[in-house]
């Protein structure tokens, strides 16, 4: 990652990883079939950021894994606006057909602004997705995205309501990860989450700097899992 000379800001970003660093962290990675499901965050949407690459976090992770496993099969089913229930009903069948040995799941942007907000239902849907994937013998990675309320143009009352929901969803995702022995990466607690340029003009959508940092964090989480350390909930 971050090797092109044109990507000067990315190369110097302390929250990014170089190609060599990523390869070191992923040494011995066994995964040969990597699949990503979720919403627009999963599919790599984001605003350009000067000095950073144009690939979303999942594409970056796949590229790093492919350096370890050159024959890596990679499929991204992320779609804008997908609810957790829609991910299960529309994507899980294709997921199981693909037979991934590593699946990454990130979503819930739509749930955050949806009324009524039902965290119990979201957690149940996550259980219904993660359980069969773990039962099939594959690893599952749950990614909790950056806190979109930090630079929100919304009213203070609405921002606080979303912040409470974000915290609850993060707790539910972590609970699912712990229950099923999945890997959990919480970007909401990343130090870069306080940087304005991680988010686009609307304060919610990520920039490509956000994607670069997310990819680095995911690779670090996978590396910790491989060595039996860190935030792997196993």
C-alpha positions as CSV (number, residue, x, y, z in Angstrom):
1,X,0.0,0.0,0.0
2,X,1.0,3.7,-0.4
3,X,4.0,3.1,-2.7
4,X,3.3,5.4,-5.6
5,X,5.5,8.5,-5.6
6,X,2.5,10.6,-6.5
7,X,0.8,9.8,-3.2
8,X,3.0,12.0,-1.1
9,X,0.5,12.7,1.6
10,X,-0.5,9.1,1.9
11,X,3.1,8.0,2.1
12,X,3.7,10.3,5.0
13,X,0.5,9.6,6.8
14,X,1.3,7.9,10.1
15,X,-2.1,6.2,10.0
16,X,-1.4,4.5,6.6
17,X,0.6,1.4,5.9
18,X,3.3,1.0,3.3
19,X,3.3,-2.1,1.1
20,X,6.1,-3.7,3.2
21,X,4.3,-3.0,6.4
22,X,1.1,-4.5,5.2
23,X,2.9,-7.6,3.9
24,X,4.6,-8.0,7.3
25,X,1.3,-7.8,9.2
26,X,-0.3,-10.3,6.9
27,X,2.5,-12.8,6.8
28,X,1.1,-16.3,6.8
29,X,-2.5,-15.1,6.0
30,X,-4.4,-18.2,4.9
31,X,-7.3,-16.6,3.2
32,X,-8.0,-17.4,-0.4
33,X,-11.6,-16.2,-0.8
34,X,-12.3,-12.7,0.5
35,X,-15.9,-11.4,0.3
36,X,-17.3,-8.0,1.5
37,X,-20.9,-7.2,2.2
38,X,-22.7,-4.2,3.4
39,X,-23.7,-0.7,2.3
40,X,-22.0,2.2,0.5
41,X,-19.1,2.1,3.0
42,X,-18.5,-1.5,2.0
43,X,-18.5,-0.7,-1.7
44,X,-15.8,1.9,-1.4
45,X,-17.6,5.2,-2.1
46,X,-15.8,8.3,-1.0
47,X,-14.7,11.8,-2.0
48,X,-11.2,12.2,-3.6
49,X,-8.4,13.4,-1.3
50,X,-5.4,15.1,-2.8
51,X,-2.3,12.9,-2.4
52,X,-4.2,9.7,-1.7
53,X,-5.2,6.8,-3.9
54,X,-8.6,6.2,-5.3
55,X,-9.3,2.7,-4.0
56,X,-11.8,2.0,-1.3
57,X,-10.7,0.3,1.9
58,X,-11.9,-3.2,0.9
59,X,-10.1,-3.0,-2.5
60,X,-7.0,-2.0,-0.6
61,X,-7.3,-4.9,1.8
62,X,-7.9,-7.3,-1.1
63,X,-4.8,-6.0,-2.9
64,X,-2.7,-6.6,0.2
65,X,-4.1,-10.1,0.8
66,X,-3.4,-10.9,-2.9
67,X,0.3,-10.2,-2.3
68,X,0.3,-13.0,0.2
69,X,-2.1,-15.2,-1.7
70,X,-1.7,-14.3,-5.5
71,X,-4.7,-16.5,-6.4
72,X,-7.0,-14.7,-4.0
73,X,-10.7,-14.6,-5.2
74,X,-12.4,-11.3,-4.2
75,X,-16.0,-10.3,-4.4
76,X,-17.6,-7.0,-3.1
77,X,-21.4,-7.0,-2.8
78,X,-21.6,-3.7,-1.0
79,X,-24.6,-1.5,-2.1
80,X,-25.7,2.0,-1.2
81,X,-28.4,2.3,1.5
82,X,-28.6,-1.4,2.4
83,X,-30.2,-2.2,5.7
84,X,-28.9,-5.1,7.8
85,X,-32.1,-7.1,7.0
86,X,-31.6,-6.4,3.3
87,X,-28.0,-7.6,3.5
88,X,-29.2,-10.8,4.9
89,X,-32.0,-11.3,2.5
90,X,-30.3,-10.1,-0.7
91,X,-26.7,-10.9,-0.1
92,X,-26.3,-13.9,2.2
93,X,-27.3,-16.5,-0.5
94,X,-24.6,-15.2,-2.8
95,X,-22.1,-15.1,0.1
96,X,-22.6,-18.7,0.9
97,X,-22.4,-19.7,-2.8
98,X,-19.0,-17.9,-3.0
99,X,-17.8,-19.9,0.0
100,X,-15.5,-17.2,1.5
101,X,-12.9,-18.1,4.1
102,X,-12.9,-14.4,5.1
103,X,-16.0,-12.1,5.0
104,X,-16.0,-8.4,6.0
105,X,-19.3,-6.8,7.0
106,X,-19.9,-3.1,7.5
107,X,-23.2,-1.3,7.4
108,X,-25.9,0.5,9.5
109,X,-25.7,4.0,8.0
110,X,-29.3,3.6,6.9
111,X,-30.4,2.3,10.3
112,X,-28.9,5.4,12.1
113,X,-31.3,7.8,10.5
114,X,-34.3,5.5,10.3
115,X,-37.2,5.8,12.7
116,X,-38.1,3.9,14.7
117,X,-34.5,2.8,15.6
118,X,-34.4,-0.8,16.6
119,X,-30.9,-1.9,17.8
120,X,-32.3,-5.4,18.8
121,X,-33.4,-6.1,15.3
122,X,-30.1,-5.0,13.8
123,X,-28.2,-7.2,16.2
124,X,-30.4,-10.1,15.4
125,X,-29.8,-9.6,11.6
126,X,-26.1,-9.5,12.2
127,X,-26.4,-12.8,14.1
128,X,-28.2,-14.4,11.2
129,X,-25.4,-13.3,8.8
130,X,-22.4,-14.1,11.0
131,X,-23.5,-17.4,12.4
132,X,-23.7,-19.4,9.1
133,X,-20.4,-17.9,7.9
134,X,-18.7,-19.0,11.1
135,X,-20.4,-22.3,11.0
136,X,-19.0,-22.9,7.5
137,X,-15.5,-22.5,9.0
138,X,-14.7,-19.0,7.6
139,X,-13.4,-16.0,9.5
140,X,-15.7,-12.9,9.8
141,X,-14.6,-9.3,10.2
142,X,-17.0,-6.8,11.6
143,X,-16.0,-3.2,10.9
144,X,-17.6,-0.3,12.9
145,X,-17.1,2.9,10.8
146,X,-15.9,6.4,11.9
147,X,-18.2,8.5,14.0
148,X,-20.2,10.6,11.5
149,X,-21.5,12.9,14.2
150,X,-18.2,14.7,14.8
151,X,-18.6,17.1,11.9
152,X,-22.3,16.8,11.3
153,X,-24.2,19.9,10.1
154,X,-27.3,18.6,11.9
155,X,-28.8,20.3,15.0
156,X,-27.3,19.6,18.3
157,X,-30.3,17.6,19.4
158,X,-30.3,15.4,16.3
159,X,-26.5,15.0,16.5
160,X,-26.7,13.7,20.1
161,X,-29.5,11.3,19.1
162,X,-27.3,9.9,16.3
163,X,-24.3,9.7,18.7
164,X,-26.3,7.6,21.2
165,X,-27.4,5.3,18.3
166,X,-23.8,5.0,17.1
167,X,-22.6,3.9,20.5
168,X,-25.4,1.3,20.8
169,X,-24.7,-0.1,17.4
170,X,-21.0,-0.3,18.1
171,X,-21.8,-2.3,21.3
172,X,-24.1,-4.6,19.4
173,X,-21.6,-5.3,16.7
174,X,-18.9,-6.1,19.3
175,X,-21.3,-8.4,21.1
176,X,-22.0,-10.3,17.9
177,X,-18.3,-10.6,17.3
178,X,-17.6,-11.9,20.8
179,X,-20.5,-14.4,20.5
180,X,-19.3,-15.9,17.3
181,X,-15.5,-15.5,17.6
182,X,-15.3,-12.9,14.8
183,X,-12.8,-10.1,14.4
184,X,-13.9,-6.6,15.4
185,X,-12.4,-3.3,14.2
186,X,-13.8,-0.2,15.7
187,X,-12.9,2.9,13.6
188,X,-15.0,5.1,15.8
189,X,-12.2,5.0,18.4
190,X,-9.4,5.6,15.9
191,X,-7.4,8.7,16.7
192,X,-7.8,9.9,13.1
193,X,-11.6,9.9,13.6
194,X,-11.1,13.4,15.0
195,X,-9.6,14.7,11.7
196,X,-12.0,16.7,9.5
197,X,-10.4,15.4,6.3
198,X,-11.4,11.8,7.0
199,X,-14.9,13.0,6.0
200,X,-16.2,14.6,2.9
201,X,-18.0,17.9,2.5
202,X,-21.2,16.7,4.1
203,X,-19.4,15.5,7.2
204,X,-20.6,11.9,6.8
205,X,-19.3,10.3,3.6
206,X,-15.6,9.2,3.8
207,X,-12.8,10.7,1.8
208,X,-10.1,8.5,0.3
209,X,-7.9,9.4,3.2
210,X,-10.6,7.8,5.4
211,X,-10.6,4.7,3.2
212,X,-6.8,4.5,3.3
213,X,-6.8,4.7,7.1
214,X,-9.7,2.2,7.4
215,X,-7.7,-0.2,5.2
216,X,-4.7,0.1,7.4
217,X,-6.8,-0.5,10.6
218,X,-8.4,-3.6,9.1
219,X,-5.0,-5.0,8.0
220,X,-3.7,-4.3,11.5
221,X,-6.8,-6.1,12.9
222,X,-6.2,-9.1,10.6
223,X,-2.6,-9.2,11.6
224,X,-3.5,-9.2,15.3
225,X,-5.8,-12.1,14.7
226,X,-3.1,-14.0,12.9
227,X,-0.8,-13.6,15.9
228,X,-3.5,-14.2,18.5
229,X,-3.2,-10.7,19.8
230,X,-5.2,-7.4,19.6
231,X,-8.9,-6.9,19.0
232,X,-9.7,-10.3,17.5
233,X,-12.8,-11.4,19.4
234,X,-11.9,-15.0,19.6
